[in-house]
Amino acid sequence: MTGAGRGGPSAPRTPRGYLGQEETPVKKQVLPEGKFVTGSLMRHVVVMSLTSSVGLMAIFLVDLVNILYISWLADPVATAAVGYAGAVLFFTTSFGIGVSIAVSAVVARVLGQRNAELARRQATHGLLLAVVVGVGFTALIWSALAPIVGLLGATGATAEATVQFLRLSMLGQPLLMLGITGAAVLRSHGDARRAMMVTVWGAIALAIADPILIFGADLGLTGAALAGVLSRAVIAGMALWPVWRSYGGFSPVIRAELVLDLRAMSQIAGPAVLTQVATPVGQAFITRLIAPFGEAAVAGVAITGRLTPVALGVIFALAGAIGPIIGQNAGAGRMDRVRRAVWDAVIFTAGVIVSVTAVLFALRGPLADLFRAEGLTRDLVFLFCGPLCLLFFFNGLLFISNAACNNLGRPFQSTLLNWGRHTLGTVPFALWLGGVWGAQGVLIGQAVGGIVFGLLALWLAFRVVDQRGRPAG
């Protein structure tokens, strides 16, 4: 017996974002044209970006809340340890985001072609991929934590505290990868609200558990790590539940189909993962260059590094949000709408950056006070709440280009651009300006290097759109 039995998945219904489709058995379901192929593109970009950003910000809010509570312990070693740990956690989280981008691109493209059964099967295989890759990659990093932390520049008691924190925190990373991928599947269906709530519930769980474990149980860093693991478990559960209940559940895993789907995903996943991990690699370089300036400088980078994705979560979410829009329109052959979507994303990015920078600049004092930042730490927070935030516009251009390339069959182009930005566009500038202006110069150099690569990425993205739109032959 199949169907919506108690405790089982409901019959697969019309995915959100599709209109006028009555319920039919999965094997025969053919969807009408996706909503992203009709209607206002700017509205789609805004709605998908805003809702996706709430979910994505919730992921990084977990780390921000952690370092906020840890900063209240007034222990510079603990705060610096969370700063070093953030570089490692960011790396593994970015790896998971890369996998989710691949799954979302494949599923959205199939939905654009109105094949619901294939979309369900590929979503199942994509979630399985996230679990396997998440466990394997996390185990690899976990086994080498001590040398990795040493490479970041941590020494003595700070290094020991960092390793201890990471050994517990990283146990939740496979769950986070599964949750991120599940949310990407929901976004592919146009279910922006449920995708958003996946990580919102995770953040709520953390907000409750953190003070209890850190202060109530007097566990300090250990409590923060355990609260993070609990939060990631909630994220995984909240991602899988709506897929199971509202979109027909999961397909049986058949080896031949699994190999076929993994091959399709790997064509995007490999470059997408490489693209995503370029950012934390660049951030690791910055952490290493900041380390000689002392624990106050590392604490400042830790705070700004966690403020960035929360304050600018809309921009971070933009690539994942416009991916389904580009994928559905490309699948439907509407390259004119793909080009318009890219331009609307650029305009939207500019508006968000200016607005957020104005708010941060006005609140820079209270923000620094919230984290009890003093001296050099406070100077770095002030620097972020002004020129550094404004220059993030060019990173936004890179995100838009990545989304276009990943969904138009040119994933290696975004990989090369991202690595170029976070190596050639980061290290030389940070070294040069760091020698001139100290710790502040390191962060300024990191931001300046993004200008050239952001403009180059946008130009190349439009070239890909134009080439895809040319008639064959």
C-alpha positions in Angstrom: 0.0 0.0 0.0 1.3 3.4 -0.9 0.2 7.0 -0.4 -0.1 9.3 2.6 -0.3 6.7 5.3 0.4 7.7 8.8 4.1 8.2 9.2 4.8 7.9 5.5 5.2 10.4 2.6 2.2 12.0 1.0 1.5 11.4 -2.6 3.9 13.6 -4.6 2.1 16.9 -5.1 2.8 19.8 -7.4 6.1 21.3 -6.2 5.8 24.9 -5.1 6.6 27.2 -7.9 4.5 25.3 -10.4 0.9 26.2 -11.3 -2.2 24.3 -12.2 -1.0 20.7 -11.8 -3.3 18.1 -10.3 -1.9 15.3 -8.2 -1.0 12.3 -10.2 1.1 9.1 -9.5 4.8 9.9 -9.5 5.6 7.7 -12.5 3.2 9.7 -14.7 3.6 13.1 -13.3 4.5 15.8 -15.9 4.8 19.3 -14.5 3.7 22.5 -16.3 6.1 25.2 -17.0 8.0 26.3 -13.9 7.2 29.6 -12.3 10.7 31.0 -12.9 10.1 30.8 -16.6 7.2 33.2 -16.2 6.5 36.3 -14.2 8.8 39.1 -13.0 12.4 38.0 -12.8 13.4 40.8 -10.3 10.6 39.6 -8.0 11.9 36.0 -8.3 15.4 37.2 -7.6 14.4 39.2 -4.6 12.0 36.6 -3.0 14.3 33.7 -3.5 17.4 35.7 -2.3 15.7 37.1 0.8 14.2 33.8 1.9 17.3 31.8 1.1 19.4 34.4 2.9 17.4 33.9 6.1 18.2 30.2 6.0 21.9 30.8 5.1 22.3 33.5 7.7 20.9 31.1 10.2 23.8 28.7 9.4 26.4 31.3 10.0 24.4 32.8 12.9 25.3 29.6 14.7 28.9 30.5 14.6 28.2 34.2 15.4 26.2 33.3 18.5 29.0 30.9 19.6 31.7 33.6 19.4 29.4 36.1 21.0 28.9 33.9 24.1 32.5 32.9 24.1 33.6 36.6 24.0 31.5 37.1 27.2 33.8 34.7 29.0 36.5 37.5 28.7 39.0 34.8 27.8 41.2 36.0 24.9 42.5 32.4 24.4 39.0 31.0 24.0 38.0 33.8 21.6 41.1 33.3 19.5 40.5 29.5 19.5 37.0 30.0 18.1 38.6 32.3 15.5 41.1 29.7 14.3 38.4 27.0 14.4 36.1 29.1 12.3 38.6 28.9 9.4 38.4 25.1 9.5 34.6 24.9 9.9 34.1 27.4 7.1 36.2 25.1 4.9 34.0 22.0 5.6 30.8 24.0 5.4 31.8 25.4 2.0 32.5 21.9 0.8 28.9 21.0 1.7 27.6 24.1 0.0 29.4 23.0 -3.2 27.7 19.6 -3.1 24.3 21.3 -2.6 24.8 23.6 -5.6 25.4 20.6 -7.8 22.3 18.8 -6.5 20.2 22.0 -6.9 21.4 22.7 -10.4 20.6 19.1 -11.6 17.2 18.9 -9.9 16.1 22.5 -11.0 17.1 21.7 -14.6 15.0 18.6 -14.6 12.0 20.4 -13.1 12.4 23.0 -15.8 12.0 20.1 -18.3 8.8 19.0 -16.3 10.0 15.6 -15.3 8.9 15.2 -11.6 9.9 11.5 -11.2 13.5 12.1 -12.4 13.7 15.1 -10.1 12.7 13.0 -7.1 15.2 10.3 -8.0 18.0 12.8 -8.4 17.2 14.5 -5.2 17.4 11.1 -3.4 20.8 10.4 -4.9 22.0 13.9 -4.2 21.1 13.6 -0.5 22.9 10.2 -0.4 25.9 11.9 -2.0 25.9 14.6 0.7 26.0 12.0 3.5 28.8 9.9 2.0 30.9 12.9 1.1 30.2 14.7 4.4 31.3 11.7 6.5 34.4 11.0 4.4 35.6 14.6 4.1 34.9 15.4 7.8 36.8 12.3 8.9 39.8 13.3 6.7 40.0 16.8 8.2 39.3 15.5 11.8 42.3 13.2 11.5 44.7 16.0 10.7 43.4 18.8 13.0 46.6 19.4 15.0 48.8 20.1 11.9 46.0 22.1 10.3 45.6 24.4 13.3 49.4 24.8 13.4 49.4 25.9 9.8 46.9 28.6 10.7 49.4 30.1 13.1 47.9 29.0 16.5 50.4 28.0 19.2 50.5 27.0 22.8 47.3 27.0 24.9 45.3 28.6 22.0 46.2 25.7 19.6 45.2 23.2 22.3 41.9 24.9 22.9 41.2 25.1 19.1 41.8 21.4 18.5 39.7 20.5 21.5 36.8 22.6 20.2 37.1 21.3 16.6 37.2 17.6 17.7 33.7 18.0 19.1 32.3 20.6 16.6 33.2 18.6 13.5 31.1 15.7 14.5 28.1 17.7 13.4 29.5 18.7 10.0 28.1 15.7 8.0 24.6 16.6 9.4 25.1 20.2 8.3 26.0 19.0 4.8 22.9 16.9 4.6 20.7 19.7 5.8 22.2 22.2 3.3 21.6 19.8 0.5 18.0 19.1 1.6 17.3 22.8 1.7 18.8 23.1 -1.8 16.3 20.5 -3.0 13.4 22.4 -1.5 14.6 25.6 -3.3 14.8 23.7 -6.5 11.1 23.1 -6.1 10.5 26.8 -5.4 9.7 26.1 -1.8 11.5 29.1 -0.4 9.8 29.2 2.9 10.5 25.6 4.0 14.1 25.9 2.7 14.5 29.0 4.8 13.1 27.4 8.0 15.6 24.5 7.8 18.4 26.5 9.2 16.2 29.0 11.2 15.2 26.1 13.4 18.8 25.1 13.7 19.7 28.6 14.9 16.8 28.6 17.4 18.1 25.3 18.8 21.6 26.8 19.2 20.3 30.0 20.8 18.6 27.8 23.5 21.4 25.3 24.0 24.4 27.7 23.9 23.8 29.6 27.2 22.7 26.4 28.9 25.8 24.5 28.1 28.3 27.3 28.1 27.2 29.1 31.2 24.6 26.9 33.0 26.6 23.7 32.8 29.9 25.7 33.0 31.3 23.9 30.0 32.8 26.9 28.2 34.2 26.0 24.8 33.1 22.4 25.2 29.5 23.5 25.7 29.7 25.7 22.6 30.9 22.8 20.5 28.2 20.4 21.8 25.5 23.1 21.2 26.7 23.4 17.6 26.4 19.6 17.0 22.8 19.7 18.4 22.0 22.6 16.1 23.3 20.7 13.0 21.2 17.7 13.9 18.1 19.9 14.0 19.0 21.3 10.6 19.3 17.9 9.0 16.0 16.7 10.4 14.1 19.9 9.3 15.5 19.5 5.8 14.5 15.9 5.3 11.1 16.0 6.8 9.4 18.3 4.1 11.1 16.4 1.3 9.6 13.2 2.8 6.1 14.5 3.5 5.4 17.0 0.7 7.4 15.9 -2.4 6.8 12.1 -2.6 9.6 11.0 -0.3 12.6 9.3 -1.7 13.1 6.9 -4.6 14.6 3.4 -4.2 18.3 3.4 -4.9 19.1 1.4 -8.0 22.8 1.0 -8.7 22.5 1.8 -12.5 20.4 4.9 -11.8 22.7 6.0 -9.0 25.8 5.8 -11.2 24.0 7.8 -13.9 22.9 10.5 -11.6 26.1 10.8 -9.7 27.9 11.2 -13.0 25.6 14.1 -13.9 26.1 15.7 -10.5 29.8 15.1 -10.4 30.2 17.3 -13.6 29.0 20.2 -11.5 29.9 19.0 -8.0 33.6 18.8 -8.5 34.0 22.3 -9.9 31.4 23.7 -7.5 33.1 22.3 -4.5 36.5 23.6 -5.7 34.8 26.9 -6.3 33.3 27.1 -2.8 36.4 26.0 -0.9 38.5 28.7 -2.5 36.9 31.2 -0.2 37.8 29.5 3.1 41.3 28.8 1.7 41.7 32.5 1.1 40.4 33.2 4.6 42.9 30.7 6.0 45.7 32.7 4.3 44.3 35.8 6.0 44.1 34.1 9.4 47.8 33.0 9.0 48.9 36.6 8.0 46.9 38.1 10.9 48.3 35.6 13.5 51.7 37.5 14.0 49.7 40.6 15.2 48.5 38.7 18.3 45.3 37.3 19.8 43.5 40.6 19.6 44.0 40.7 15.9 42.8 37.1 15.5 39.8 37.9 17.7 39.0 40.8 15.4 39.1 38.7 12.3 37.0 36.1 14.0 34.3 38.6 14.8 34.3 40.3 11.4 34.5 36.9 9.7 31.3 35.8 11.4 29.5 39.2 11.0 30.1 39.1 7.2 27.9 36.2 6.2 25.2 37.2 8.7 25.1 40.9 7.7 25.5 40.1 4.0 23.6 36.8 4.0 21.5 38.0 1.2 24.5 38.3 -1.0 25.9 34.9 0.0 22.5 33.4 -0.7 22.2 35.0 -4.1 24.2 32.4 -5.9 22.0 29.5 -4.6 18.8 31.6 -5.0 19.2 32.5 -8.7 20.6 29.1 -9.6 17.1 27.5 -9.9 15.9 30.6 -11.8 18.8 30.4 -14.3 18.4 26.6 -14.5 14.7 26.5 -15.2 14.9 29.3 -17.8 17.9 27.7 -19.5 16.1 24.3 -19.5 13.1 26.0 -21.2 15.4 27.7 -23.7 14.7 31.3 -22.5 18.2 32.7 -22.6 16.8 36.3 -22.8 15.4 35.8 -19.3 18.7 34.3 -18.1 20.5 37.5 -19.1 17.8 39.6 -17.5 18.1 37.6 -14.3 21.8 38.2 -14.1 21.4 41.9 -14.6 18.6 42.0 -12.0 20.9 40.2 -9.6 23.6 42.8 -10.1 21.2 45.7 -9.4 19.9 43.9 -6.3 23.4 43.3 -5.0 24.3 47.0 -5.3 21.2 48.0 -3.4 21.8 45.5 -0.6 25.4 46.4 -0.2 24.8 50.1 0.1 21.9 49.6 2.6 23.8 47.1 4.8 26.9 49.3 4.8 24.9 52.3 6.0 23.3 50.3 8.8 26.6 48.8 10.0 28.4 52.1 9.9 25.7 53.7 12.1 25.8 50.7 14.5 29.6 50.1 14.6 30.0 51.3 18.1 27.2 49.2 19.7 28.3 46.2 17.7 31.9 46.5 19.0 30.5 46.9 22.5 28.3 43.8 22.1 31.5 41.7 21.6 33.4 43.7 24.2 35.9 44.5 21.5 38.8 46.8 22.6 42.0 48.1 21.1 43.0 46.4 17.8 40.0 44.1 17.9 37.7 47.2 18.0 39.6 48.9 15.1 39.1 45.8 12.9 35.4 45.7 13.7 35.1 49.4 12.8 37.0 48.9 9.5 34.6 46.1 8.5 31.5 48.3 9.3 32.5 50.8 6.5 34.8 50.5 3.5 35.3 46.7 3.7 31.5 46.1 3.6 31.1 48.5 0.7 33.8 46.7 -1.3 32.0 43.4 -0.9 29.9 44.4 -3.9 32.6 43.0 -6.1 32.5 39.7 -4.3 28.8 39.7 -5.0 29.5 40.0 -8.8 31.7 36.9 -8.4 28.8 35.0 -6.7 26.5 35.9 -9.5 29.0 34.7 -12.1 29.4 31.4 -10.3 25.7 30.8 -10.3 25.4 31.5 -14.0 28.4 29.3 -14.9 27.3 26.4 -12.7 23.9 26.3 -14.2 24.9 26.9 -17.8 27.4 24.1 -18.1 30.6 26.1 -17.5 31.4 25.2 -13.8 35.2 25.2 -14.3 35.1 28.8 -15.3 33.7 29.8 -11.9 36.3 27.5 -10.3 39.2 29.3 -11.9 37.8 32.7 -11.1 37.1 31.9 -7.5 40.6 30.4 -7.0 42.2 33.3 -8.8 40.3 35.8 -6.5 41.3 34.0 -3.3 45.0 33.5 -4.3 46.3 36.1 -6.7 43.5 38.5 -5.7 44.2 38.0 -1.9 47.7 37.0 -0.9 49.9 39.6 -2.7 47.6 42.5 -1.8 47.3 41.4 1.8 51.0 40.9 2.2 51.8 44.3 0.6 49.2 46.4 2.5 49.8 44.4 5.7 53.4 45.5 5.6 52.2 49.1 5.3 49.2 49.3 7.6 49.6 46.2 9.8 46.5 44.1 10.6 44.2 46.6 9.1 46.2 46.5 5.9 45.8 42.7 5.6 42.0 43.0 5.5 42.1 46.0 3.2 44.3 44.1 0.8 41.9 41.2 0.8 39.1 43.5 -0.2 41.0 45.4 -2.8 42.0 42.2 -4.7 38.3 41.4 -5.2 37.6 44.4 -7.4 39.4 43.2 -10.5 38.2 39.6 -10.2 34.6 40.7 -9.6 34.4 42.8 -12.8 36.2 40.1 -14.8 33.8 37.4 -13.5 30.7 39.4 -14.5 32.0 40.0 -18.1 32.8 36.3 -18.5 29.4 35.3 -17.2 27.7 37.4 -19.9 29.9 35.7 -22.5 28.7 32.3 -21.4 25.0 33.5 -21.6 25.6 34.9 -25.1 27.3 31.7 -26.3 24.6 29.5 -24.9 21.9 31.6 -26.6 23.4 31.3 -30.0 21.6 29.0 -32.4 23.3 25.6 -33.0 25.3 25.5 -36.3 
